[in-house]
């Protein structure tokens, strides 16, 4: 992991803490990491906790302890130690953690992130009599069951699911775009039912997710034509994608626990946005021969595409191999 990648990893941890309500600050535009000074340890250190302490209204050591577990979950980080008034000291892990993550995703397939966090818990849901509520309940049933919950949809009893209604019939967009339009915004936000969900360009989050998946499948076909396949291995420049893949199970648990399919939809956009810059470097160019690096990048692209397909299926949306 380069210092630039580590800086992004620390910044991502800050943003996660803000999103989850543990820090009430405006995240900085960048975070400085450098070799640790006297009294420090590890490979790099950052003073971001001291930087955020005053605006957060908390002691620097408390801010550092909030960030520490988030950093420990990031691929490529072996250990995190808080020293002095709140310096965060980071030791990098070897490449095996990243290789193991890719292998785990490919082993689990579309069920990566499924678990037993809600095992044995019974959840009763009752949708309001409105199309958005019905679509949200359908997605929540799949998301909750992915974490082991027993789910019943009951017209007479249970938790009432009552998001802000759609202003128009969404299904004129087609079933997939309609579901995305209803699930992607937070339940308290009014969904937009416009043709922006149909355009095939970067401004459309659904297009980015489905395009990233389709590109990953195309790369597997193209690599097979060139005589090689995916093989998990160490690689450079993939830390942002590895980080969001490692975070995927936690986000799925949070979406189930808080009954928030919009959180999960935004996670799929994060995976797509992280994998798209990697894709042009997956296949060899010109007379270049396939190498271990190409196989490793192909395995990572395959893992990302697998996560996107599995995630879209939980939302009730198709993930075509061709766009």
C-alpha positions as CSV (number, residue, x, y, z in Angstrom):
1,X,0.0,0.0,0.0
2,X,1.4,3.4,-1.0
3,X,1.2,6.5,1.2
4,X,-1.4,7.9,-1.1
5,X,-3.6,4.7,-0.9
6,X,-3.1,4.7,2.9
7,X,-4.2,8.4,3.1
8,X,-7.4,7.4,1.2
9,X,-8.0,4.5,3.5
10,X,-7.8,6.8,6.6
11,X,-10.1,9.3,4.9
12,X,-12.5,6.5,4.1
13,X,-12.5,5.5,7.8
14,X,-13.3,9.1,8.8
15,X,-16.2,9.2,6.4
16,X,-17.6,5.9,7.6
17,X,-17.5,7.2,11.2
18,X,-19.3,10.4,10.1
19,X,-21.9,8.4,8.1
20,X,-22.6,6.1,11.1
21,X,-23.0,9.1,13.5
22,X,-20.0,8.4,15.7
23,X,-18.2,11.6,14.5
24,X,-20.0,14.9,13.9
25,X,-17.5,16.7,11.7
26,X,-17.0,17.7,8.1
27,X,-14.4,15.2,6.7
28,X,-11.2,16.8,5.6
29,X,-10.4,16.8,1.9
30,X,-7.2,14.9,2.5
31,X,-5.3,13.2,5.3
32,X,-1.5,13.3,5.8
33,X,0.4,10.1,6.6
34,X,4.1,10.0,7.3
35,X,6.7,7.8,9.0
36,X,6.1,7.8,12.8
37,X,8.0,10.2,14.9
38,X,9.7,9.7,18.3
39,X,7.5,7.5,20.5
40,X,5.6,6.2,17.5
41,X,5.5,2.7,15.9
42,X,4.6,0.9,12.8
43,X,5.1,2.0,9.2
44,X,3.1,5.2,9.1
45,X,1.4,7.6,11.5
46,X,-1.3,10.3,11.1
47,X,-2.4,13.2,13.3
48,X,-6.0,13.2,11.9
49,X,-7.5,12.5,15.3
50,X,-5.9,15.7,16.7
51,X,-7.0,17.6,13.6
52,X,-10.7,16.5,14.1
53,X,-10.9,16.6,17.9
54,X,-11.9,20.2,18.3
55,X,-14.6,20.3,15.6
56,X,-15.9,16.9,16.9
57,X,-16.0,18.2,20.4
58,X,-14.2,15.1,21.7
59,X,-10.7,14.3,23.0
60,X,-8.2,13.3,20.3
61,X,-7.7,9.9,21.9
62,X,-11.4,9.2,21.7
63,X,-11.5,10.2,18.0
64,X,-8.5,7.9,17.4
65,X,-10.3,5.0,19.2
66,X,-13.4,5.6,17.0
67,X,-11.2,5.4,13.8
68,X,-9.1,2.5,15.0
69,X,-11.5,-0.5,14.4
70,X,-12.5,0.9,11.0
71,X,-8.9,1.0,10.0
72,X,-8.3,-2.5,11.3
73,X,-11.0,-3.8,9.0
74,X,-9.4,-2.3,5.9
75,X,-7.4,-4.6,3.6
76,X,-3.7,-4.0,3.7
77,X,-3.6,-2.9,7.3
78,X,-2.1,-5.2,9.9
79,X,-2.2,-3.3,13.1
80,X,-3.3,0.2,14.5
81,X,-1.9,1.6,17.7
82,X,-2.8,4.9,19.3
83,X,0.0,6.7,21.0
84,X,0.7,10.0,22.8
85,X,-2.2,12.6,22.7
86,X,-3.9,10.7,19.8
87,X,-1.5,9.8,17.1
88,X,-2.7,6.9,15.0
89,X,0.2,4.5,14.1
90,X,-0.4,2.1,11.3
91,X,1.4,-1.2,10.4
92,X,0.8,-2.5,7.0
93,X,-0.1,-6.2,6.4
94,X,1.4,-8.5,3.9
95,X,-0.4,-9.1,0.6
96,X,-2.0,-12.4,1.8
97,X,-4.9,-10.6,3.4
98,X,-6.0,-9.1,0.1
99,X,-5.5,-12.4,-1.7
100,X,-7.6,-14.2,0.9
101,X,-10.3,-11.6,0.5
102,X,-10.6,-12.2,-3.3
103,X,-10.6,-16.0,-2.8
104,X,-13.3,-15.7,-0.1
105,X,-15.5,-13.6,-2.4
106,X,-15.1,-16.1,-5.3
107,X,-15.7,-19.0,-3.0
108,X,-18.9,-17.6,-1.6
109,X,-20.1,-16.3,-5.0
110,X,-23.3,-14.3,-4.9
111,X,-23.8,-15.2,-1.3
112,X,-20.7,-13.2,-0.2
113,X,-21.8,-11.1,2.8
114,X,-24.6,-13.5,3.8
115,X,-24.4,-14.5,7.4
116,X,-26.1,-15.3,10.7
117,X,-26.1,-11.8,12.3
118,X,-29.9,-12.0,12.7
119,X,-30.1,-15.7,13.1
120,X,-33.3,-16.8,14.9
121,X,-34.8,-13.3,14.9
122,X,-38.4,-13.0,13.6
123,X,-39.3,-9.8,11.8
124,X,-42.9,-9.0,10.7
125,X,-43.3,-6.3,8.1
126,X,-46.4,-4.6,6.8
127,X,-46.1,-2.4,3.7
128,X,-48.3,0.7,3.4
129,X,-50.7,0.5,0.5
130,X,-48.4,2.2,-1.9
131,X,-46.0,0.9,-4.6
132,X,-42.8,2.1,-3.0
133,X,-43.6,0.5,0.3
134,X,-44.3,-2.8,-1.4
135,X,-41.0,-2.7,-3.4
136,X,-39.1,-1.8,-0.2
137,X,-40.6,-4.7,1.7
138,X,-39.8,-7.1,-1.1
139,X,-36.1,-6.0,-0.9
140,X,-36.1,-6.1,2.9
141,X,-37.4,-9.6,3.0
142,X,-34.4,-10.8,0.9
143,X,-31.9,-8.6,2.8
144,X,-33.1,-9.7,6.2
145,X,-33.1,-13.4,5.2
146,X,-29.5,-13.1,3.9
147,X,-28.6,-12.5,7.6
148,X,-30.6,-15.4,9.0
149,X,-33.8,-13.6,10.0
150,X,-37.2,-15.2,9.8
151,X,-39.4,-12.7,7.9
152,X,-43.2,-12.6,7.6
153,X,-45.2,-10.1,5.5
154,X,-48.5,-9.5,7.3
155,X,-51.3,-7.2,6.2
156,X,-52.6,-7.0,9.8
157,X,-49.6,-6.9,12.0
158,X,-45.9,-6.0,12.0
159,X,-43.6,-3.1,11.5
160,X,-45.3,-0.7,9.1
161,X,-43.0,0.2,6.2
162,X,-44.1,3.7,5.0
163,X,-41.5,5.5,2.8
164,X,-42.3,8.8,1.1
165,X,-44.5,7.7,-1.8
166,X,-43.5,7.9,-5.4
167,X,-44.9,11.0,-7.2
168,X,-45.8,9.0,-10.3
169,X,-46.0,5.4,-11.6
170,X,-42.4,4.2,-11.6
171,X,-42.9,1.1,-13.7
172,X,-43.2,3.0,-16.9
173,X,-39.4,2.9,-16.6
174,X,-39.3,-0.9,-16.7
175,X,-39.1,-3.2,-13.6
176,X,-35.3,-2.8,-12.9
177,X,-35.1,1.0,-13.3
178,X,-38.3,1.3,-11.3
179,X,-37.1,-0.7,-8.4
180,X,-33.8,1.2,-8.4
181,X,-35.6,4.5,-8.4
182,X,-37.6,3.5,-5.4
183,X,-34.8,1.8,-3.4
184,X,-31.8,4.1,-4.0
185,X,-33.1,7.2,-2.1
186,X,-33.4,7.1,1.6
187,X,-37.0,6.3,2.7
188,X,-37.6,9.8,3.9
189,X,-36.6,11.3,0.5
190,X,-39.0,11.6,-2.3
191,X,-37.9,9.4,-5.2
192,X,-37.4,10.9,-8.7
193,X,-39.3,9.0,-11.4
194,X,-37.6,10.4,-14.5
195,X,-35.8,9.2,-17.5
196,X,-32.4,9.8,-15.8
197,X,-32.7,6.2,-14.6
198,X,-32.6,5.0,-18.2
199,X,-29.7,6.9,-19.7
200,X,-26.5,4.9,-20.3
201,X,-24.0,7.3,-19.0
202,X,-21.9,7.9,-15.8
203,X,-24.5,10.2,-14.3
204,X,-26.8,7.2,-13.8
205,X,-25.7,5.1,-10.7
206,X,-27.7,2.1,-11.8
207,X,-26.0,2.2,-15.2
208,X,-22.6,2.3,-13.5
209,X,-23.4,-0.7,-11.4
210,X,-24.7,-2.8,-14.2
211,X,-22.0,-1.7,-16.6
212,X,-19.3,-2.6,-14.1
213,X,-20.8,-6.0,-13.7
214,X,-21.2,-6.6,-17.5
215,X,-17.6,-5.4,-18.1
216,X,-16.3,-7.9,-15.5
217,X,-18.1,-10.7,-17.3
218,X,-16.8,-9.5,-20.7
219,X,-13.2,-9.5,-19.4
220,X,-13.6,-13.1,-18.2
221,X,-14.7,-14.1,-21.8
222,X,-11.9,-12.1,-23.4
223,X,-9.3,-13.6,-21.1
224,X,-10.5,-17.1,-21.9
225,X,-10.1,-16.3,-25.6
226,X,-6.5,-15.3,-24.8
227,X,-5.9,-18.5,-22.9
228,X,-5.8,-17.4,-19.2
229,X,-8.2,-17.2,-16.3
230,X,-8.5,-15.5,-12.9
231,X,-6.1,-16.3,-10.2
232,X,-6.0,-14.4,-6.9
233,X,-2.6,-12.8,-6.2
234,X,-0.9,-9.7,-4.9
235,X,-1.3,-6.5,-7.0
236,X,-0.8,-2.8,-6.8
237,X,-3.3,0.1,-7.1
238,X,-6.4,-1.9,-6.0
239,X,-6.7,-0.8,-2.4
240,X,-9.9,1.3,-2.8
241,X,-11.7,-1.7,-4.4
242,X,-10.4,-4.1,-1.8
243,X,-11.6,-1.8,0.9
244,X,-15.2,-1.6,-0.3
245,X,-15.2,-5.4,-0.9
246,X,-14.0,-6.0,2.6
247,X,-16.7,-3.6,3.9
248,X,-19.5,-5.3,2.0
249,X,-20.6,-7.8,4.7
250,X,-20.8,-5.1,7.3
251,X,-22.9,-2.9,5.1
252,X,-25.3,-5.7,4.3
253,X,-25.7,-6.4,8.0
254,X,-26.3,-2.7,8.7
255,X,-28.9,-2.6,5.8
256,X,-30.7,-5.6,7.4
257,X,-30.5,-4.3,11.0
258,X,-31.7,-0.8,10.2
259,X,-34.1,-2.0,7.4
260,X,-32.4,0.4,5.0
261,X,-32.1,-1.0,1.4
262,X,-30.8,2.4,0.3
263,X,-27.6,1.9,2.3
264,X,-27.0,-1.4,0.4
265,X,-27.8,0.3,-3.0
266,X,-25.2,2.9,-2.3
267,X,-22.7,0.2,-1.4
268,X,-23.1,-1.3,-4.8
269,X,-22.4,2.1,-6.4
270,X,-19.2,2.3,-4.3
271,X,-18.1,-1.1,-5.5
272,X,-18.8,-0.2,-9.1
273,X,-17.0,3.2,-8.8
274,X,-14.0,1.4,-7.3
275,X,-13.7,-1.3,-9.9
276,X,-14.2,0.7,-13.1
277,X,-10.7,2.4,-13.0
278,X,-9.2,-1.1,-12.7
279,X,-10.8,-2.7,-15.7
280,X,-8.6,-1.2,-18.5
281,X,-5.5,-2.8,-17.0
282,X,-6.9,-6.3,-16.6
283,X,-6.1,-7.6,-20.1
284,X,-2.6,-7.6,-21.7
285,X,-2.1,-5.0,-24.4
286,X,-0.6,-5.6,-27.9
287,X,2.1,-8.3,-27.8
288,X,2.1,-8.4,-24.0
289,X,1.8,-11.9,-22.6
290,X,-0.6,-12.7,-19.7
291,X,1.2,-12.4,-16.4
292,X,0.5,-13.2,-12.8
293,X,-0.6,-9.5,-12.4
294,X,-3.1,-9.9,-15.2
295,X,-4.5,-13.0,-13.6
296,X,-4.7,-11.3,-10.2
297,X,-6.5,-8.2,-11.6
298,X,-8.9,-10.5,-13.5
299,X,-9.7,-12.4,-10.2
300,X,-10.4,-9.1,-8.5
301,X,-12.6,-7.9,-11.3
302,X,-14.4,-11.2,-11.2
303,X,-14.9,-10.8,-7.4
304,X,-16.3,-7.3,-7.9
305,X,-18.7,-8.4,-10.6
306,X,-19.8,-11.3,-8.4
307,X,-20.6,-8.9,-5.6
308,X,-22.5,-6.6,-7.9
309,X,-24.6,-9.4,-9.3
310,X,-25.4,-10.8,-5.9
311,X,-26.3,-7.4,-4.5
312,X,-28.6,-6.5,-7.4
313,X,-30.4,-9.8,-7.0
314,X,-31.1,-8.9,-3.3
315,X,-32.7,-5.7,-4.6
316,X,-34.8,-7.6,-7.1
317,X,-32.8,-6.2,-10.1
318,X,-31.4,-8.1,-13.0
319,X,-27.6,-8.1,-13.6
320,X,-27.2,-8.8,-17.4
321,X,-23.9,-10.1,-18.7
322,X,-24.3,-8.0,-21.8
323,X,-25.3,-4.3,-22.0
